[in-house]
Amino acid sequence: MLTRDLRTDSAPLPRIIIYSGKGGTGKTTVSSSTAVALARSGKRVLIMSSDPAHSLSDVFAVPLSRTEPTEIEPNLFGLEVDTVYELKKNMSGFQKYVSDSYKSKGVDSGVASELTTQPGLDEIFSLNRLLDESLSGNWDAVILDTSPTGNTLRLLAYPELIIGGNTGKSFFRLYKNMSAVARPLGAGGSVPDSEFFDEVNLLMKQMEDVNKFILRPEVTFRLVLNPEKLSILETKRAYTFVHLYGINTDAVIVNKILPTSNTVGEYFEFWSDLHRKYLMEIDNSFFPTPIFRSQLLRTEPIGCDALFEVSKMLFKDELPDKIFYSGKNFWIDAKKEALPNMNREVLCIRVPFLKDAQDVQVVRMGTDIAVTIDRLNRVITLPRILYSLEMENFVRENDVLKVLFKETEKSELNVDKGILNKLRATRKMSS
């Protein structure tokens, strides 16, 4: 059962670095080289993998445990998170309910057991395990090698998606209360028992912990890409997404760059020239985030010594756990009006490439707002200072989305009355 207690906000965390990128860009190599460099500088380091197709064991040429950290060399430990193990360890009641539900519909027991590993749980448990290890006091740095970018974006979104903001938590309490009434009336196995609700409720609480954790200053996100068109486009989308979530991106890593054309032979001259063109685009697209580069090596970087050479190519004399950049992503500005007691508050959200977005929408939902930028969506729980204000409109100023809130004579929030009534009913039932 999950039993973590968060430290106070003032307690220091180890350095946390999350690497992500399109499949095949070499993020496992880059994250592993970072871990080796830090361990050889005297720091105690854990490198973790959240990719179901784990490759840490391959790149280190050392078999790694999927349950507990395995020593790779002095100061360096590795862990490949096993979703099935984490599910049984943390949520046996949830697993039993889902398995029984499948069996009641005629699904074979063996298949039902496999289906209990629901889509997305690998991302959830990887984040939970990352937080557990970060709070353990065992490490000076924790490096997370993630699955390809699409899955990573889901991983980062889960803290809010699974909770659904304050409205989602209220509806969960309502469902729990309704189930408690239905069970004695003979609903049978179709209604989850109290252990199920306890585990899901605790998981929701811990996803809130994760949401706070990934916004801590010790945690930074790094994107790994190749100098190729599709890789650049996907990395731009990921860069926008993590900024929308308020996560600090302190570095962009360009990997597998071909050397200059006079050293690669006639066949690769075209690709070498293309790489140089794309490198200029990368510099322009991700400024002012620092960009680090490594060339395509003559041999595969397998083992700690080869990975250490990759880290020296990337970071030169810098220690790779340095926070290379810190930008402000969310803030509130006060806008004074001529009328007395009619001040406006402006929630400012910095979103890279916002000025190029075709579709931007912001919708108020009680104490949350839903932000849509092309295909990216996020539910943002508002700061308390904005709870009693009415959302007026929003504007774009270059790469800053500004959402304007104003004071009204009404004391109630400007929300859908149906949602408000359901929330009130929930509060009465829980009181």
N, C-alpha and C positions, 0 to 999 in steps of 0.2 A: 504493500500500500504506500502511496506517495505521502511522505511525512516531512517535507522540507520546511524549515523556518528561515525566512529571509533575514539577513543581517539588516542593521539600520542603514539608511541611505548614506550616512557619513562614512561607513566602514569601507575601506579600500578593497577593490577587487584586483585579481591578477590582470595582466594585459590580455585582452581577448581580440583575436583577429579572425574574421570570417571571410574565406575566399570563395568566390563563385565565378561562373562564366559559362559560355556555351560549351557543349560537349566537345571534347577533343582539343581544347585550347591549351591544355597542359596545367590546369589548376592544381591537380594532385602533385605534380612535380614542383610547382612554385610554392605551395603550402608546405610540402615536406622539406624543401630547401630552407624555408624560413625557420621551421622547427629545428633543423640541424644546426643552423647558424646560431640560434639563441642558446641551444643546449651547450654548444662548444664555447660560448662566451661565459659559461658558468651558471646559467639559469636553469631551473628545473621546469621542463616543458612537457605538456601533453598535446599530441596531435590526434584529432578525432575525425572520423569520416561519417557523414550522414547519407552518402550515396549507397543505395541498395546494392549496386554493382561495385562493391568495395575493391579498391586497388592499392590501398596503403601497403598491404602485405607484399604486393608485387614490386612497388617502387623501392621499398626498403630491403627486399629480398629476405624478409623475416616474417614467420607466421605470427599473426596478432590475434589475441583473444577478442571475442565479441561480447564479453561480459565484464572483464576487468582490464585496466591498463597493463600492457606488456612492455617490459624494458627492451629498448632497441639498442641503446648504447648509454654510457653514463649520462645522467640528467635528461635523457630523452625516452619518452614512453608513448605508446600508440594504442588506439582503441577503435575498433570498427563496430558501431552501434548495431545491435541485433534487435530488430523490432519485436520479434516473437518473444524473446527473453524479457524485454522491457514490458511488454503487455502482460505476461504472466506475473511478473514481479509487482507491477503497479496497479493493475486493473483486472483482477481475476473475476470480480463480480460482474463487471461490464462484459468480459469475454464469455462468461457462462450464460448471461442473458441473451447475447447475440447468437451464440451457438444453439441454445434451446429454441430460439425463434426460428432459425433455419430448419432445425429438426422437426418442429411442429408443422412445417410446410412440406415435409416429405423429403428433405435434402438428406443425403447420406451423411452419417455422423462424421466420417473422415473429412468429407468435403466441407461440412459445416464448421469443423474446427479450423480448417484453412481460411474460411471466409471471415473468421472473427478478426483477422488483421485488416481492418477497414482502410480504404484509401485515405491517405494523408496522415495516418498514425505514425509512419516512419518519421515524417517531419516533426510532428508534435513531440515524440519521445526523444528525438535527437536534440531538440531545443531544451527539453527538460533535463536531459543528461548533461548537456553543455552547462546549464545553470548549476546543477548539482556539483559537477567537478569544479566549477569556478568558485563555488562557495566552500569547497572542502578544506581549503587552506594548504593543499598539497602542492600547488603549482605557482610558479612565477608568471607563466604564460600558458594560455590554452589556444590552440589553432584549430579551426573547424574547416575541413575540406568538404564542401557541399556537393550535392547532386547538380546536374546541369541547371542553367539559369531558371527555366520555367518552374521546376520543382522548388528551387530556392525561393522564388518569389512567393509561392504558396506557403512555404515554411515561414517566411517573415510575416505573411498576412495572417497566419492562423491565430495569433493572440487576439486579434480583433474579430476575425471571421467566426471563430468558435464561440466567442462570448456574445457577439452581436451588439455590442454597446450596452448601455444601461437598459434599453428596451428588451434586448435578448435575455439578460439576466432576470428581469421581472417576469417574462413569459416562462422561463424555466422554473421559477418558484411556483408559478400558477399551475404548471403541468404536474409538478411534484405533489402539490396539494390535491389536485384532481385525482391523481393515481392513488393517493392514500385513501380517498373516499371510495374509489371504484374497486379496490382489491377485496374488501370485506363483502362486497355485493356479488362476488362470484365471477369476476372478470378473468380469474385464472392466470395461466402463464403468459397471457398477452400484456400483462401489466408488470413493469419492472419492480423489483423489490427494493427495500431501503438501501441495501448495500450498493446497488447500481447507482442510485441517486447520490449517495455519499461520495462514491468514487468520481462520478461525472462532475459533481459540485466542486470537489477538491481539485479536479483537473482544470476546471474553469478558473478557480482561484489561482492556480499555479500558472495558467496562461497569462493572467494579469501580472503575476510576478515576472514572467518572461518578457512581457511587453515593456515593463519598467526597466528590466535588465538590459535589453538590447539598446535602450536609449541612454545608458550610462556612458560617461566620457571615456571609460577604459575600453569600451567596445567599439571597434571600427570594422567597416566593410571594405573589401578590396575586390575589384573586378579584373578578371584575367581574359584577355582577348588576343586574337591573331590579327595581323594587318590585312584583313580580307573584308569584303563588302558586307557579307551576311553577318560575320562576327561583330563588325562595328555597329550595324543596325540593331542587333539584339542587345549589345552592351549599352547602347544609348537608351533603349527601353528600360533595361534593368537599372541604369543610373537614375533615370527619372523616378522609377518606382521607389527605390530606397530613400531618395530624397523626400518623396511624398510621405514616407513613413517616419521621417525625422531621424533616420539613422545616418551617422557620419561616415561618408566615404572618404578615406584619407589617402587612397592611392589607386592608380590604374596601372595594371601590369600588361605590357605588350610582349608577347612570347612568340618564339619560333620565327624571328625575323631573319630573312636571307641576307647574307653578307653582300657587300657592294658587287656590282656586276662583273668587274674585272677579275674576281676571284672564284666565281661560280661556274664559269663555262657558258658557251653560247645558248644551250638549252634553257638555262634558268635566268638569262638576262631579262626576258620579258617580265618574269615574276619578281625579280629583284627591283626593277624599275617601278612596278606596280606597288610593291611594298613601300617604297620611298614616298610615293604619292599618298598612300593611305596613312602613313605616319604623320604627314602634315595635317591631314584631316583629323586624325586622333588628337594631335596637339591642340587644334582649334576647338574641337568639340568638347573636350573635358577640362579645359582651362577654367579655374586655376588649380584644379586637383593635380598633384604631382604625378608624373608618368615615369615608370621605370621600364627598361627594355632589356631583353635577352635575345641573343641570336640562336638560330637553329644549330644545335651541336652536331659534331661529326659522329658521335656515338650516343646511345641511349643513356640518360643519367640514372643508373640503377645503383643503389647502395649509398651509404651516408657520405663517403668521400666525394663521389660524383655530384651529389646534391649540394654539398658544401661549396663546390666550384660554381654551381648555378647561382647560389645566394651571393657570392662575391661579384659575379657578373651583374646581377640585378642591383644590389644595394651598395656596391663598392665598399667604402669604409664605414657606412652607416649601420647601426644595429637595426635589424628589420622590425623590432617592436616599437620603434619610435612612432609617435602619432605625427604623420607628415603633414596633415592638413586638418583644420577644424573650422567648419562653416556653420553659420546660424541658419537653420531651416524653418523655424516657426517663431513668431513673436507677435505681440499685440501692440498696436499704436493707438493712442487716444487722439481723436479728431474733435477739436473745439468748435462749437457752433455759436452763432450769434444769439440764439434764443437761450434764456437761462434754463438750467437743469435739462438741457437737451443735447448732451454730449454723445458722440458716437465713438464706438470702439471698432477697431479694424484688426481682424485676424489676418496676419500676413503669412503666406506659405510660399517658400522659395521652391520652384519646380523647374529644373533644367529643361530647356527646349520648349517651355510653355508657349513662347511666342510663335512656335511652329505648329502647335496643336490645332486640329481642325474643329474638334468638339470638346467644349468645356462646360460642365454643369455642376452646380452646387445646390443641394436640397437640404432644408432643415428638417430634422426628425427628432423632436423633443430636445433632449440635451446633447444630441449628436448632429453632425452634418455629414452628408454623403457627397464626396467629391469624385467626379468622373472626368478623366482626361483621356480622350480617345477611348482606347480599350482598357485603361487602367481605372480601378475603382478603389475607394477607401472610405470607411466610416470613421470619422474623427469625433471622439468625445470632447465636447467643448470645455474650456477652462471655466471654473465656477463664476468668474466675473461676467461671463456672457450668458449665464443661464436665464436671467430675467429679462434679457434684451431680445428684441425682434430682429431677425435677419432681414436686412433691407434689400441688398443686391450684392453683386460681386463684379470686380473689374480685373483686367489683366494689365500689368505694367511690366513690360519685358518678360523676365522669368519669375516674377512675383505675382501670385494670385492673392488678391485682397478681397476679403469677405467683410462687408460692412454690417454692423449691428447698431440699432438705435433704441433709445428708451421710449416706452409707450405708457399711456395712462393705465392700461390693463396690467394687473399683477400676474396673470397667468401667462404661460408660454404660448406662443403662437404655433400650436401643433394641431394635428388632426384630432377631432373630438373623440372619435372612436378609440384611437390609441390611448388618449388621455384617460378615458373611462375605464379601459382595461387595466391600465396602470393603477388607477385608484382602487379597483376591485382587488387587485393583487396585494396592495398594501393592507387592505382590510383583512384579507385572509391570513396574511403572515403576521398580523399584530395579535 
